[in-house]
Amino acid sequence: MWVALIVLIVMSLAGLAMLRQMGTGISVAGNVAFKQNATSTADGGTEAARAWYVAQSTATLEVDNAANAAQGYYATWNGTWGATVDPTQFNWKTGAATATVGAGAADTAIGNTSQYIIQRLCQNPGSIQSNTQTCSDLEDDTSRPKGSFDYTSSPLPPSFKPYFRVTTRVVGPRNTVSFTQVILN
């Protein structure tokens, strides 16, 4: 009888261990699903940032000021107005814009909130044509017109376009945080 009781206790402990193992697996799978959902929601924040960026004039995009910072925009990459390159160190409470259009807004019912910042990849505010300006990977469109075989003519005047980095942060259920970054031109 004692042997049967000991075997029963061992089997009960093994059953509890297996049950706990299954619960952990389900919990991990749930956390992965929340992370994937937050990452897919980041597209809505990126689209909201792109819509804001496209609607702005060149003069607005050259200015690094508090009004633009309130919209989540920074004309420099070097930390002016609290914008840092590291999204985990950035002050998302005061320096980012919250996405209110697109998939980012639709996922608020699920519990996701999308925020974004846009950083012009230039060292200084102001014109990109300035002699003191340093911009990352300026696109220089000096190609000849298509179909032109006249190699004696000069190329087209350069048309510089700076790059912009959009960082989107999504905060969701179960303390899920997801970051994405895209480059716009």
C-alpha positions as a Markdown table, in Angstrom:
| # | Residue | x | y | z |
|---|---|---|---|---|
| 1 | Met | 0.0 | 0.0 | 0.0 |
| 2 | Trp | 2.8 | 2.4 | 0.8 |
| 3 | Val | 4.4 | 1.7 | -2.6 |
| 4 | Ala | 1.1 | 2.5 | -4.4 |
| 5 | Leu | 0.8 | 5.8 | -2.4 |
| 6 | Ile | 4.3 | 6.9 | -3.3 |
| 7 | Val | 3.7 | 6.0 | -7.0 |
| 8 | Leu | 0.5 | 8.0 | -6.9 |
| 9 | Ile | 2.3 | 11.0 | -5.5 |
| 10 | Val | 5.1 | 10.8 | -8.0 |
| 11 | Met | 2.5 | 10.5 | -10.9 |
| 12 | Ser | 0.6 | 13.6 | -9.5 |
| 13 | Leu | 3.8 | 15.6 | -9.4 |
| 14 | Ala | 4.7 | 14.6 | -12.9 |
| 15 | Gly | 1.2 | 15.6 | -14.1 |
| 16 | Leu | 1.5 | 19.0 | -12.5 |
| 17 | Ala | 4.9 | 19.5 | -14.0 |
| 18 | Met | 3.6 | 18.7 | -17.5 |
| 19 | Leu | 0.6 | 21.0 | -17.0 |
| 20 | Arg | 2.9 | 23.8 | -15.9 |
| 21 | Gln | 5.1 | 23.2 | -19.0 |
| 22 | Met | 2.1 | 23.5 | -21.3 |
| 23 | Gly | 1.0 | 26.7 | -19.6 |
| 24 | Thr | 4.4 | 28.3 | -20.1 |
| 25 | Gly | 4.3 | 27.3 | -23.8 |
| 26 | Ile | 0.9 | 28.8 | -24.3 |
| 27 | Ser | 2.1 | 32.0 | -22.5 |
| 28 | Val | 5.2 | 32.3 | -24.7 |
| 29 | Ala | 3.1 | 31.8 | -27.9 |
| 30 | Gly | 0.6 | 34.5 | -26.7 |
| 31 | Asn | 3.5 | 36.9 | -26.0 |
| 32 | Val | 4.9 | 36.3 | -29.5 |
| 33 | Ala | 1.5 | 37.0 | -31.0 |
| 34 | Phe | 1.2 | 40.3 | -29.2 |
| 35 | Lys | 4.7 | 41.3 | -30.4 |
| 36 | Gln | 3.9 | 40.4 | -34.0 |
| 37 | Asn | 0.6 | 42.4 | -33.7 |
| 38 | Ala | 2.5 | 45.4 | -32.4 |
| 39 | Thr | 5.1 | 45.2 | -35.1 |
| 40 | Ser | 2.4 | 45.0 | -37.8 |
| 41 | Thr | 0.6 | 48.0 | -36.2 |
| 42 | Ala | 3.8 | 50.1 | -36.7 |
| 43 | Asp | 2.9 | 50.4 | -40.4 |
| 44 | Gly | 0.0 | 52.7 | -39.5 |
| 45 | Gly | 2.4 | 54.9 | -37.5 |
| 46 | Thr | 4.9 | 55.0 | -40.3 |
| 47 | Glu | 2.1 | 55.9 | -42.8 |
| 48 | Ala | 0.9 | 58.7 | -40.6 |
| 49 | Ala | 4.5 | 60.0 | -40.4 |
| 50 | Arg | 4.9 | 59.8 | -44.2 |
| 51 | Ala | 1.6 | 61.7 | -44.7 |
| 52 | Trp | 2.8 | 64.5 | -42.4 |
| 53 | Tyr | 6.2 | 64.6 | -44.1 |
| 54 | Val | 4.8 | 64.8 | -47.7 |
| 55 | Ala | 2.4 | 67.6 | -46.7 |
| 56 | Gln | 5.2 | 69.9 | -45.5 |
| 57 | Ser | 7.1 | 72.5 | -47.4 |
| 58 | Thr | 10.9 | 72.5 | -47.8 |
| 59 | Ala | 11.1 | 75.5 | -45.5 |
| 60 | Thr | 9.3 | 73.7 | -42.7 |
| 61 | Leu | 11.5 | 70.6 | -43.1 |
| 62 | Glu | 14.7 | 72.8 | -42.7 |
| 63 | Val | 13.6 | 74.2 | -39.3 |
| 64 | Asp | 14.4 | 72.5 | -36.0 |
| 65 | Asn | 12.1 | 74.1 | -33.5 |
| 66 | Ala | 9.6 | 73.4 | -30.7 |
| 67 | Ala | 6.6 | 73.5 | -33.1 |
| 68 | Asn | 8.0 | 70.8 | -35.3 |
| 69 | Ala | 9.1 | 68.8 | -32.3 |
| 70 | Ala | 5.5 | 68.8 | -31.1 |
| 71 | Gln | 4.7 | 67.1 | -34.4 |
| 72 | Gly | 7.5 | 64.5 | -33.9 |
| 73 | Tyr | 9.8 | 66.2 | -36.5 |
| 74 | Tyr | 13.5 | 67.0 | -36.0 |
| 75 | Ala | 15.6 | 68.7 | -38.7 |
| 76 | Thr | 18.8 | 67.1 | -37.4 |
| 77 | Trp | 20.0 | 63.7 | -36.3 |
| 78 | Asn | 22.3 | 65.0 | -33.5 |
| 79 | Gly | 20.0 | 65.4 | -30.6 |
| 80 | Thr | 18.5 | 68.8 | -30.9 |
| 81 | Trp | 15.2 | 69.2 | -29.0 |
| 82 | Gly | 15.9 | 65.9 | -27.2 |
| 83 | Ala | 15.9 | 63.7 | -30.3 |
| 84 | Thr | 18.4 | 60.9 | -29.9 |
| 85 | Val | 19.4 | 58.2 | -32.4 |
| 86 | Asp | 18.6 | 55.5 | -29.9 |
| 87 | Pro | 14.8 | 54.9 | -29.8 |
| 88 | Thr | 15.0 | 53.2 | -26.4 |
| 89 | Gln | 16.5 | 56.4 | -24.9 |
| 90 | Phe | 14.2 | 58.8 | -26.6 |
| 91 | Asn | 11.5 | 60.7 | -24.5 |
| 92 | Trp | 8.4 | 59.3 | -26.2 |
| 93 | Lys | 6.1 | 61.1 | -23.7 |
| 94 | Thr | 6.9 | 64.6 | -24.9 |
| 95 | Gly | 8.8 | 64.4 | -28.2 |
| 96 | Ala | 6.7 | 62.2 | -30.4 |
| 97 | Ala | 3.5 | 62.4 | -32.4 |
| 98 | Thr | 0.8 | 59.9 | -31.9 |
| 99 | Ala | -0.6 | 58.3 | -35.1 |
| 100 | Thr | -4.3 | 59.2 | -35.5 |
| 101 | Val | -4.9 | 57.8 | -39.0 |
| 102 | Gly | -4.5 | 54.4 | -40.6 |
| 103 | Ala | -4.0 | 51.0 | -39.0 |
| 104 | Gly | -2.3 | 52.6 | -36.0 |
| 105 | Ala | -5.6 | 54.3 | -35.0 |
| 106 | Ala | -7.7 | 51.2 | -35.8 |
| 107 | Asp | -5.6 | 49.0 | -33.4 |
| 108 | Thr | -6.2 | 51.2 | -30.4 |
| 109 | Ala | -9.3 | 49.1 | -29.7 |
| 110 | Ile | -6.9 | 46.1 | -29.4 |
| 111 | Gly | -4.7 | 48.1 | -27.0 |
| 112 | Asn | -1.9 | 49.3 | -29.3 |
| 113 | Thr | -0.8 | 52.9 | -29.5 |
| 114 | Ser | 1.5 | 54.0 | -32.3 |
| 115 | Gln | 3.9 | 57.0 | -32.0 |
| 116 | Tyr | 6.5 | 58.2 | -34.4 |
| 117 | Ile | 9.4 | 60.6 | -34.8 |
| 118 | Ile | 10.9 | 61.9 | -38.1 |
| 119 | Gln | 14.5 | 62.9 | -38.2 |
| 120 | Arg | 16.1 | 64.6 | -41.2 |
| 121 | Leu | 19.5 | 62.9 | -41.5 |
| 122 | Cys | 21.5 | 66.2 | -41.5 |
| 123 | Gln | 23.9 | 67.5 | -38.9 |
| 124 | Asn | 22.6 | 71.1 | -38.9 |
| 125 | Pro | 19.2 | 72.7 | -39.4 |
| 126 | Gly | 18.8 | 74.9 | -42.5 |
| 127 | Ser | 19.4 | 74.4 | -46.2 |
| 128 | Ile | 21.0 | 71.3 | -47.4 |
| 129 | Gln | 22.9 | 73.5 | -49.9 |
| 130 | Ser | 24.8 | 75.3 | -47.1 |
| 131 | Asn | 28.6 | 74.9 | -47.1 |
| 132 | Thr | 28.6 | 73.9 | -43.5 |
| 133 | Gln | 25.8 | 71.3 | -43.9 |
| 134 | Thr | 26.5 | 67.6 | -43.6 |
| 135 | Cys | 23.7 | 65.3 | -44.7 |
| 136 | Ser | 23.7 | 61.5 | -44.8 |
| 137 | Asp | 23.5 | 60.0 | -48.2 |
| 138 | Leu | 22.3 | 62.9 | -50.2 |
| 139 | Glu | 20.7 | 61.8 | -53.5 |
| 140 | Asp | 22.5 | 63.6 | -56.3 |
| 141 | Asp | 20.5 | 63.5 | -59.5 |
| 142 | Thr | 23.1 | 64.6 | -62.1 |
| 143 | Ser | 22.2 | 62.0 | -64.7 |
| 144 | Arg | 21.8 | 62.9 | -68.3 |
| 145 | Pro | 18.3 | 63.1 | -69.8 |
| 146 | Lys | 17.1 | 59.7 | -71.0 |
| 147 | Gly | 17.8 | 59.0 | -74.6 |
| 148 | Ser | 20.5 | 61.7 | -74.8 |
| 149 | Phe | 23.8 | 60.5 | -76.5 |
| 150 | Asp | 25.3 | 64.0 | -76.5 |
| 151 | Tyr | 28.3 | 63.6 | -74.2 |
| 152 | Thr | 29.6 | 67.1 | -74.9 |
| 153 | Ser | 26.7 | 68.8 | -73.0 |
| 154 | Ser | 27.0 | 69.3 | -69.3 |
| 155 | Pro | 24.9 | 67.2 | -66.9 |
| 156 | Leu | 21.7 | 68.5 | -65.4 |
| 157 | Pro | 22.2 | 70.7 | -62.3 |
| 158 | Pro | 22.3 | 68.7 | -59.1 |
| 159 | Ser | 19.0 | 68.2 | -57.2 |
| 160 | Phe | 19.8 | 67.3 | -53.6 |
| 161 | Lys | 17.3 | 65.4 | -51.5 |
| 162 | Pro | 18.1 | 64.5 | -47.9 |
| 163 | Tyr | 17.0 | 61.3 | -46.3 |
| 164 | Phe | 14.6 | 61.1 | -43.4 |
| 165 | Arg | 14.5 | 58.4 | -40.7 |
| 166 | Val | 11.0 | 57.5 | -39.4 |
| 167 | Thr | 11.1 | 55.6 | -36.1 |
| 168 | Thr | 7.8 | 54.2 | -34.9 |
| 169 | Arg | 7.1 | 52.9 | -31.4 |
| 170 | Val | 4.1 | 50.7 | -30.6 |
| 171 | Val | 3.0 | 50.0 | -27.1 |
| 172 | Gly | 0.5 | 47.2 | -26.6 |
| 173 | Pro | -1.0 | 44.8 | -24.1 |
| 174 | Arg | 1.2 | 42.8 | -21.7 |
| 175 | Asn | 3.9 | 45.6 | -21.8 |
| 176 | Thr | 4.6 | 44.8 | -25.5 |
| 177 | Val | 6.9 | 47.4 | -27.1 |
| 178 | Ser | 7.9 | 47.3 | -30.7 |
| 179 | Phe | 10.2 | 49.6 | -32.7 |
| 180 | Thr | 10.5 | 49.9 | -36.5 |
| 181 | Gln | 12.6 | 52.3 | -38.6 |
| 182 | Val | 12.3 | 53.2 | -42.2 |
| 183 | Ile | 14.2 | 55.7 | -44.4 |
| 184 | Leu | 12.3 | 58.1 | -46.6 |
| 185 | Asn | 13.5 | 60.3 | -49.5 |
